[in-house]
Amino acid sequence: MGALDELHQSQEAELEASATQQRALNARLLTSACLLYLKRVYKKVWLKEFCLVKQGLYKLESKEKGSSLKDPETILHSPVVGSLTTLRSPLADSFFNPSFSLLPDLISSNTP
C-alpha cells in the first residue's frame, strides 16, 4: 500500500501545481486586459488634451491678430500653425489631472 499512497500524493501535488499555474495564468490575463484598457484611456485623454492645446493656440493666434474668434467647431478642424512637437503632456508627470474632470466621457467611442 505504500506505493499506492505515494502515487496518490504525487497526483495531488500535480493537481495543486496545475491549479497554481492556472491561477497565475488567469492573473496574467487579467493584468494584461487591464493594461490594454488603461492604454486606450490614456490615448483618448492625450488626444483630448491635444485638441484642447490646439484650440488654445488658435485662440491665442486670433487674439494676436486682433481678429474675431472663429466657431469652435471650425477651430478644432483648422490646420495647426507652428510646431506642437515641443509641447509636453502633463500626464507624463502625473496620471490624474483635475482639469480633465470637466471633460465629456472619454471612454465613449465618440471622443475624437
Residue frames as qw, qx, qy, qz and C-alpha x, y, z in Angstrom:
[[0.000, 0.882, 0.471, 0.000, 0.00, 0.00, 0.00],
 [0.383, -0.638, 0.068, 0.665, 2.97, 2.37, 0.38],
 [0.289, 0.010, 0.555, 0.780, 3.39, 2.71, -3.41],
 [0.003, -0.665, -0.668, -0.333, -0.30, 3.49, -3.84],
 [0.292, -0.846, -0.280, 0.349, -0.11, 6.23, -1.20],
 [0.374, -0.418, 0.301, 0.771, 2.95, 7.74, -2.91],
 [0.188, 0.309, 0.671, 0.647, 1.14, 7.72, -6.25],
 [0.131, -0.809, -0.568, -0.068, -1.89, 9.40, -4.68],
 [0.350, -0.761, -0.061, 0.543, 0.29, 12.08, -3.06],
 [0.359, -0.151, 0.486, 0.783, 2.12, 12.63, -6.34],
 [0.089, 0.547, 0.674, 0.489, -1.17, 13.12, -8.19],
 [0.238, -0.869, -0.399, 0.171, -2.40, 15.57, -5.55],
 [0.396, -0.569, 0.162, 0.702, 0.84, 17.54, -5.82],
 [0.268, 0.124, 0.607, 0.738, 0.49, 17.69, -9.61],
 [0.047, -0.736, -0.626, -0.253, -3.13, 18.86, -9.35],
 [0.332, -0.828, -0.203, 0.405, -2.13, 21.55, -6.85],
 [0.375, -0.340, 0.367, 0.780, 0.72, 22.70, -9.11],
 [0.171, 0.389, 0.681, 0.596, -1.64, 22.76, -12.08],
 [0.154, -0.849, -0.506, -0.002, -4.19, 24.83, -10.13],
 [0.376, -0.697, 0.023, 0.610, -1.45, 27.26, -9.08],
 [0.315, -0.064, 0.539, 0.779, -0.32, 27.63, -12.70],
 [0.047, 0.620, 0.681, 0.386, -3.92, 28.23, -13.81],
 [0.247, -0.872, -0.324, 0.270, -4.37, 30.96, -11.18],
 [0.379, -0.503, 0.256, 0.733, -1.12, 32.60, -12.30],
 [0.237, 0.218, 0.657, 0.681, -2.23, 32.48, -15.95],
 [0.067, -0.784, -0.599, -0.147, -5.63, 33.97, -15.07],
 [0.324, -0.803, -0.115, 0.488, -3.95, 36.76, -13.10],
 [0.362, -0.252, 0.447, 0.778, -1.61, 37.46, -16.01],
 [0.136, 0.467, 0.692, 0.534, -4.50, 37.61, -18.50],
 [0.186, -0.864, -0.460, 0.088, -6.48, 39.93, -16.22],
 [0.376, -0.658, 0.095, 0.645, -3.46, 42.20, -15.75],
 [0.316, 0.013, 0.583, 0.749, -2.87, 42.29, -19.49],
 [0.029, 0.672, 0.656, 0.341, -6.51, 43.20, -20.17],
 [0.278, -0.867, -0.272, 0.311, -6.40, 45.98, -17.54],
 [0.398, -0.450, 0.293, 0.744, -3.18, 47.36, -19.01],
 [0.233, 0.296, 0.656, 0.654, -4.66, 47.40, -22.51],
 [0.107, -0.824, -0.548, -0.098, -7.74, 49.23, -21.20],
 [0.360, -0.785, -0.068, 0.500, -5.58, 51.81, -19.39],
 [0.384, -0.160, 0.462, 0.783, -3.53, 52.38, -22.54],
 [0.109, 0.562, 0.650, 0.501, -6.71, 53.08, -24.51],
 [0.244, -0.887, -0.372, 0.123, -7.97, 55.51, -21.86],
 [0.449, -0.563, 0.156, 0.676, -4.55, 57.22, -21.75],
 [0.322, 0.138, 0.564, 0.748, -4.59, 57.62, -25.55],
 [0.027, -0.749, -0.579, -0.322, -8.10, 59.15, -25.50],
 [0.359, -0.848, -0.182, 0.344, -7.13, 61.55, -22.71],
 [0.455, -0.341, 0.333, 0.753, -3.96, 62.51, -24.57],
 [0.224, 0.388, 0.612, 0.652, -5.90, 63.13, -27.80],
 [0.170, -0.866, -0.463, -0.079, -8.46, 65.25, -25.93],
 [0.448, -0.712, 0.021, 0.541, -5.64, 67.21, -24.31],
 [0.426, -0.033, 0.482, 0.765, -4.01, 67.68, -27.71],
 [0.082, 0.660, 0.586, 0.464, -7.26, 69.08, -29.14],
 [0.310, -0.893, -0.285, 0.161, -7.56, 71.47, -26.21],
 [0.489, -0.484, 0.225, 0.690, -3.98, 72.66, -26.73],
 [0.307, 0.266, 0.568, 0.716, -4.64, 73.23, -30.43],
 [0.084, -0.820, -0.517, -0.233, -7.80, 75.16, -29.60],
 [0.423, -0.799, -0.096, 0.417, -5.86, 77.30, -27.12],
 [0.462, -0.197, 0.387, 0.773, -3.21, 78.03, -29.75],
 [0.164, 0.526, 0.586, 0.594, -5.86, 79.17, -32.23],
 [0.250, -0.890, -0.380, 0.034, -7.44, 81.42, -29.61],
 [0.475, -0.630, 0.108, 0.604, -4.08, 82.99, -28.84],
 [0.394, 0.081, 0.523, 0.751, -3.31, 83.41, -32.52],
 [0.039, 0.716, 0.560, 0.416, -6.65, 85.10, -33.15],
 [0.354, -0.871, -0.217, 0.264, -6.12, 87.45, -30.20],
 [0.492, -0.396, 0.283, 0.722, -2.67, 88.40, -31.52],
 [0.247, 0.274, 0.581, 0.726, -4.09, 89.17, -34.96],
 [0.183, 0.216, 0.249, -0.926, -6.98, 91.10, -33.41],
 [0.410, -0.083, -0.630, -0.654, -9.49, 89.18, -35.47],
 [0.721, -0.241, 0.210, -0.615, -12.71, 87.74, -34.12],
 [0.343, -0.247, 0.902, -0.092, -12.67, 84.15, -32.88],
 [0.444, 0.067, -0.706, -0.548, -13.98, 81.51, -35.28],
 [0.856, -0.240, -0.101, -0.447, -16.66, 78.96, -34.48],
 [0.501, -0.539, 0.667, -0.118, -15.17, 76.38, -32.01],
 [0.889, 0.196, 0.414, -0.010, -16.01, 73.52, -34.39],
 [0.613, 0.770, -0.106, 0.143, -14.05, 75.25, -37.14],
 [0.137, -0.823, 0.529, -0.154, -11.12, 75.85, -34.81],
 [0.744, -0.306, 0.591, -0.063, -10.78, 72.18, -33.94],
 [0.832, 0.321, 0.421, 0.168, -10.56, 71.20, -37.61],
 [0.302, 0.932, -0.197, -0.042, -8.27, 74.00, -38.81],
 [0.823, 0.296, -0.312, 0.372, -4.67, 73.18, -39.72],
 [0.648, -0.652, -0.105, 0.378, -2.09, 73.59, -36.96],
 [0.331, 0.871, -0.175, 0.319, 0.18, 76.63, -37.17],
 [0.156, -0.739, 0.587, -0.291, 3.65, 76.18, -35.72],
 [0.530, 0.186, -0.822, 0.088, 5.27, 73.14, -34.17],
 [0.721, -0.511, 0.064, -0.463, 3.49, 71.23, -31.41],
 [0.849, 0.104, -0.484, 0.185, 6.28, 68.69, -31.00],
 [0.266, 0.352, -0.545, 0.713, 7.85, 70.66, -28.14],
 [0.589, -0.440, 0.089, -0.672, 4.66, 70.51, -26.05],
 [0.221, 0.146, -0.928, 0.261, 4.80, 68.04, -23.18],
 [0.585, -0.456, -0.544, -0.391, 1.81, 66.23, -21.78],
 [0.341, -0.558, 0.461, -0.600, 1.06, 66.89, -18.11],
 [0.954, -0.154, -0.016, -0.257, 0.12, 63.21, -17.95],
 [0.708, 0.379, -0.497, 0.330, 3.79, 62.38, -18.19],
 [0.047, 0.430, -0.568, 0.700, 4.20, 63.83, -14.68],
 [0.342, 0.023, 0.741, -0.578, 1.01, 62.54, -13.10],
 [0.052, 0.262, 0.913, 0.308, -1.77, 60.24, -14.23],
 [0.042, -0.755, -0.652, 0.051, -4.61, 62.31, -12.80],
 [0.151, 0.094, 0.036, 0.983, -5.13, 65.94, -13.74],
 [0.149, 0.488, 0.664, -0.546, -8.16, 67.60, -12.08],
 [0.269, 0.426, -0.182, -0.845, -8.86, 69.71, -15.16],
 [0.234, 0.048, -0.856, -0.459, -9.92, 66.56, -17.01],
 [0.108, 0.332, 0.858, -0.378, -12.85, 66.04, -14.69],
 [0.344, 0.548, 0.176, -0.742, -14.75, 68.63, -16.74],
 [0.184, 0.294, -0.723, -0.597, -14.30, 66.73, -19.98],
 [0.824, 0.043, -0.114, -0.553, -17.00, 64.53, -21.53],
 [0.902, -0.193, 0.379, -0.071, -16.94, 60.76, -21.14],
 [0.099, 0.695, -0.645, -0.300, -13.55, 59.68, -22.51],
 [0.452, -0.094, 0.887, 0.014, -14.47, 56.02, -22.72],
 [0.653, 0.566, 0.389, -0.320, -17.15, 56.50, -25.35],
 [0.651, 0.153, 0.520, 0.531, -16.30, 55.86, -28.98],
 [0.268, 0.888, 0.316, 0.201, -17.47, 59.37, -29.99],
 [0.380, -0.828, 0.145, 0.386, -14.42, 61.07, -28.43],
 [0.581, 0.782, -0.225, -0.013, -12.05, 62.46, -31.09]]
